[in-house]
Amino acid sequence: MVFPFEINKRLILIGKMFKDEGESIYLVGGAVRDIFLGAETADLDFVTSADSAGIKRIMRKATRSIYDVSRAKGHGTQGVIFSDGMQVEITPFRIVGFADNYGSARNEKPTLEEDLVSRDFTVNAVAADLSPNGFGMLIDPSSGLEDLSKGVLRTPRDPVETIKDDPLRVLRAIRFSTGYDLRPDENLLSAIKHTVRDTDLLSGIAPERVKMEIEKLLMLPQPSRGVRTMFEWGMVERWIPELAALMELEPEPETHHKDLVGHTMDVLDRAAEFGPKTPRFRMAALLHDVGKPAVRTLTDGAYSFINHDRAGGEFAAEICRRLRFSNEDVDYISSLVSKHHRLSAYDNDWTDAAVRRAVNDLGERFEDIAALTKSDITTGDDELKTARQDRVDHFMTRAAQLDAERYLNPKPPIDGGDIMKILGIGPGRRVGEIVSMLKEKIIDGELDPEDAEGAVALVRRFAKGDMIS
């Protein structure tokens, strides 16, 4: 195997360092797979005959720092940061899944081949030798590269046992099959369906791990492919039952009600095109209509979903907390879902004040909310779709022209203490009402945020009753 120029010199150095200490080391897994495909690889993972103490001893002289990540990943994995900031992970040979008991029972170290065949899929069970004498030689005991060329996804060992070792592999199978256009072989597909339908193995997976896999799935170029497979294999019901409820709202010909699952998949792919390249934005797109089943009503033969965005925001928060998203991400995702419909009423006749008010109402995430709103336009009428998208773009153009970000929770040029001095009053609700009035005047364009003199005049007029509060 020929390595990319930018990492070749580093790999030669690592291989020599371990060889000089009588140890072997190999580039392994996804990095080898991606280099074989000619794709960029972000992570460099290594396995070695050395134990964790040996890794530290060998790498100490050539790195900025070494830190133990075995608490999170097990198996004695060591994180290594080089002087140029490059980070890699090096792990002693191990047997994944059933590793610990098996290795200790026979009282001897696993071999490289045992390490590889215990991995999830054959396409990941490949290593490249970094020793000076064998540099670049491939070790592929399960014919993973052949499977990669043929477009097949299978496991090195019996798939039922492989999944038992780590049930999260059912989700990883979706990511690898959709991300690399691989077709699961019949044995793997049967084992996955058996696991999902006939066992309770998935309930034992830590929510944090499920979240990480879903995020990786959402970051694929066409994320709907993976999510559709989650629906097909019964995994959405397992982890996001609120989203699975969309399947129950079948399109009804007499009402021209749209297929909500299909619509959600379209929105998700458009979000990958229009929005920020972040998992949390795409999660918001995935959940944007999750409130519809709870609020659907049938009136005069037509369905309506009044306040589905508000209900959806609450469901989205609950889902994301259950999957252990950070508090910041829970707030972000639920906020986008609950506000994604707010711009649907915008038209070019809105006043500048109305635009500023809309920005203030949407908050500091108004650009992302606008991107989600644009992604949500999936009508089959191309002329209507273009017109609606143009309206969102027009809103954003006006917001920029009006320096709308300046009006996000504006700060009046005088504060509550100033107001009490001007009017000779003490703390109380009246002061809060006047501060709110000043903010409203800033948003309406009637008060410059830097105009303290104008603010004082407004306060005095307000106190005299010359203004409507």
N, C-alpha and C positions, 0 to 999 in steps of 0.2 A: 504494500500500500504506500502511495506517495502522499505525504502530508502537506497541507497548505504551508506556503512559505512563512507566514507570520507566526506559526507555532512550531515549525520544524526544528529550529535551533533550540528552543526550550525543551522539546521532547528528547533531543539528543543528549542534552545536559542531564535531564532527569534519569534517563536510562543509564548513563555512565556512572552517575553518583550511586545508584543502587548496585550496579555491577561491581563497583570498587569495594562495596561492603559485602559482597557475596550474596546479594539478593536479586530477585527478578522483579520487574515491574511492567505492567501492560496498560495501554490505553484501552478502555472498555466501554461497551454499551452504546448509548446514543451517539457519542462522538464518532465512533467508528462507523456506525450506520450512516450518519449524515455526511461524513467525508466520502464514503463509498458512493453516495448519491450525488455528490458535488454540491451539497447544500451547506449553508452556514451552520456552524454549531456554536452554541453559546456556552455550554458547560463541558469541561474536560474532567472526566472521572477516571481514576486509575485504581487498579488492584495490584497487590504485591504479596510476595512471599514473606515480607517482613511483618512483625507485629506492630502494634501502635507505638510502643516505645522505640522500636527500630526506625519507624517512619520519622518520628521527631528527631532522633539522633542524626539520621542521614540528611534530612532537609534543613536542619537548623541553620547551617552556614550560608545557604543560598537563598534564604527567604527573609521577608520582613517580620513575619510572625506565623506561628502555628497554633491552632486552637482545636480543642477536642469537641467534635460534634456527635460523638457516639451516644450521648444522652438523648439526642433527638433522632438519630438514624441507626444507632446500634452498631455492632460489629467492629468497634474500635476505629471508626472513620475519623480522619484528621483533616481539618481545613487548613489550607496553605495559602498565604498571601505573599506574592513576590514583590520585589522592590518597585516594580512598575505598576503595582496595583492589581495585577492579574490574580484571580483566585481559582483554585482547583481543590478537589477532594481526593484523598488517597485512602483506600480501605484494605486491610488485610484480606487475603482469600477467605471467603465465607460461603456457607450454604444457605441461601436465602429461604426464609419461611420456616422450614423445619430444621434450620441450621443449628440452633443452640444445643438442643438435646442430642442431635445426631453427632455433632462434632465432639461433645464432651464424652459421649458414650464410648466412642472408639479411641479416645485419648490420643488423637493425632490431628495435625493440621489438615484442613481441606486442601485439595489441589486446585489448580486453575480450572481444569475441566469440570470438576465438581461444582465450582463456583458458577461457571457459565450455564451448565445444564439445570441449575436450580432457579434460574431467572425466569421472568414472566413469559417472554415470547422469544422465538428463535432469532428474530431480527435484532434483538437486544443482547443476545447471547454470543457476542462476537468480540474478540480482543485482538489488539495489535501489539506485537513484541517491540519493546523499546531498548533491548540490550544491544550493545555495539555489534555483536556478531549476527544477530537476527533482526536488525532494525526494520520495522515495517512488515514483518511476516505476520500473516493472519492466522488466528486460531479460531476455527468455526466448527465445533464438534456437532452442532445440530443443523448444519446447512442453512443458517439464517440468511446469508447473502443470496443464496439461490432462491429462498422464499421471497426475499425482497424483490428480486428480479422478476419472479413469477407473479408477484402481487398477492401473496398468500400470507395470512396471519395464523400461526399455530404456536403451540407451546412445546418446549423441549421435552417435557415429560407428559404423563397422563394429565389432560386438562382439568379433570375433576380434582385431582390431588393438587395441581398447581394453584387452582382457585381456592381450595381449602387453606393452603399455606398463607394466602393473602387475598381475601374476597374483594378487596378494592380492584383487583385485576379485571373484574367485569367492566368497570368504568374505564380503566386503562385500555381495554380492548377496543372500546368505542373510539377513544382518542387516536389510537394508532391505526385502526382500520380506516377512519375517515381522513385523518391527517396525512396518511401515506398511501391512500387508495389501495388498501389491502383487504382482501376478502377472507373473513374468518373461515377456516376449514370446518367441515361438518362436525367433527368431534368437539372442537372448541365451542362452536355455536350451541351444540346440544348441552355442553357442560354449563354454559352461561345461563341458558334458559332453565335448566334444572336448578341451578343455584338460586335464581331470582324467584322462581315459582314454587319450588318444593322444599326449600331450606330457609332457615332464619339466619344464615351467615352474614347477610348484609347489615343486620341490626347491630352487629358487634363492631362495625367500622367506626372509628372516631369521626365525628362530624367535621373536624378540621381537615381531615384527609379527603373527605368527600368534597368539601368546598374547594380545596386546591385542585382536584381533578376537574371539577366543573369549570373553574376559572380557566384552566388550560384548554378545555374543550371550547369554551366561548371565544378564546383568542385565535382559533383556527381561521383561515381566510374566509371560509363559508361555514360559520358556526351552526347554521340550521341543520346541516347534515348529521352532525353528532347528536344534536338534541332530538331530531326525528328518530334516530336509532334508540335513544333513551326511551322515547315513547313506545317504540315498537317492541323493545325488550322488557318493558314493564318497570323501568327504573325511575321514571318520573313519579309514578304513584308511590314508590317507596320513599323518595326523598323530598319531593315537592308536590304533595297531593293536591294542593290548592291550584297548581298549574294543570295537573291532570284533569281537574274538573272542567276545563275548557272543552275536553273531548265530548262531554255530555251535552254540550250545546251544539248539536248537529244543525247544519244549515236547513232551513225549512223553505221549500220552493215558493210557497204562497206568500212568505214574508220577505223573501230575498235577503234573508239573514246570512251574513258571511260565515265561512268556516273559520272559527276563531283560532284554531291551532295553526291552520295554514297562514292566516293573517299574521299571527305572532312570529312564525318562521320567516315570513317576508320582512317584517319589521326588524328582526334580529340581524338578518343579512344586510339590510339597508343601514342599520346602526353601525355595522362594521365598515360601511362605506362613508357615512356622513359624520360619525361622531368621533370622540377621542378614543385612541387605541388603548383602552383600559378595561380590565375585566369587570369593574363595578358599573361602568356605563352599559356594557353589554348585558349585565345581569338586570339592570333597570329595563332595558329593552325587552328582555325575556319575560319579565314580570309585569309589563306595563298594563296588560288587560286582566291581570289576575283577579281583580275585584268584580268582573262582570257577572260571573255565575251567582254571586250573592245578591246582586241588585236587579237582575233581569226581571222585567215585567212585560206582560202582553196586554196591549191596549188597542182595541179596534183592529185586531188582526196583525199588529206590528209590534215587534220587540223594541224595548228601550232599555238603556243602561244608565239611568240618571245617577250621578255621583259615583260612578264606577271608579273614577280616578282617586277620589278620597278613600273609598273602601280598599282600593288596590294598594294605596300607600300603607295602610294598616296591615294588610296581609303580607306585603313585601317586607315590612319591618319584622314581622313574626317569623317569616321564612328565613331571613338572613340571620336573625339571632339564633335560630335553631341550628343553622349551619356554621355558627361561630364566626361570622363576619365581625370585623372590628366595629366598635361603636360609631366611628367616623363613617365607615362604609355603610352601615345600617341607615344612618341619617341621610347620607347622600342618595342611596338607592330609593329609599322610601320617599324622599323629597321629590326626586325626578318622577317617580310613578304618580304621586299625588298631584303633581302640577303639569303633567305632560299634555293636558287638554286645555290649558288656560289660554293658549294662543290661537285656538281654533276660531275665535270670534274676531281676530284682527283683520282689519281692512285698511286700505290706503287713506281713508277719510279720518282715521284717528288723529286727534290733536297731539301736539308735542307733549303736552301735559299727560295725556292718556298713555303715551308710549313710556314716559318716565315712570308713571304709576305702575305700569305693567312690569317694568324692570324691577322696581322696588318690591312688588308683590312676589315675583319669581325669586328674587334674592341673588346672591353672588354666583349662583350656578345657572343663571339665565341662559348663558350660551349653550350649556349642555342640555338644558331643557328644550331650547329651540331646536337643537340637533335631534333630540328624541321626537319632538313634534314633527319635524320634517321626515324622519324615518317612518313615522306612523301613517304617512300618506301613501296608501297602497292601492288606491282605486284603479280599476282596469281601464278607465277612460283616460287616455294619455293627455288629452287637452286639459281636462279637469285636474289631473295630477300635477301637470306643469304649473297651472294657475295657482294651485294651493301651495306648491313648493316656492313659487315666486313670492307669495305673500309672506312666508316665513323669512325668506332672504331679505325682502324689503323691510320687514320689522328690524332685523339685525342691522341693516344699513342705517336706518334711522336712529337706532339706539347708539350706534357708533358716532354718528354725526352730532347727536345731542350730548355726547360724552356721558351716556346714561349711567356708567359705572359710578360716576360721582354722586349719583342719587340713590345708591344702595344704602339704606339706613342712614340718611344724611345727618351730620352733626351740626346743629345750629351754632352760629357764631357767639351766642351767649348761653350760659348753662343755668341750672336751677338756682344756684346761689346768686347769680346776677339778677335773675327774675325776682327773687325774694327782696333784694335790695331796692330794685326799681319800684316795686309796688308796696314795700314796707309790710310784707306778710311773712308768715312762717311756713315751714314745710307742710305739705298736704296735697290732696288730689288736685287742687287748683293749679299748682305748679306743674304737675305732670300734664294736665290738659294744655297748658300754654306751650310747653316743650313740644307736644304732639302737633299743636297748631303751627309752630315754626317749621317743623319738619315737613308738614303738608305744604306750606308756602314755598319751601325750597323745591320740593318735587314738582309743584305746579309752575315753577319758573318765576315766581313772584318775589323771591328773596334769594340773593346770592349767598352761598355758604360763608363768604368772608365779610359780609356787610353787617357789622355789629350795630351800626347806627340805625340801619333800616329795621333790624330785629327789635331794637329798643322801641322804635316808633310803633311797630306792630303790637308789641306787648302792651303798650299804653292804650292803643285803640281797642285792643281785645278787652282790657280791664274796664274801659268805659262802656263797653257794650256796643261799640260801633261796628263790630264784626260778628259774624256768625261763627261760633266755635265748632 
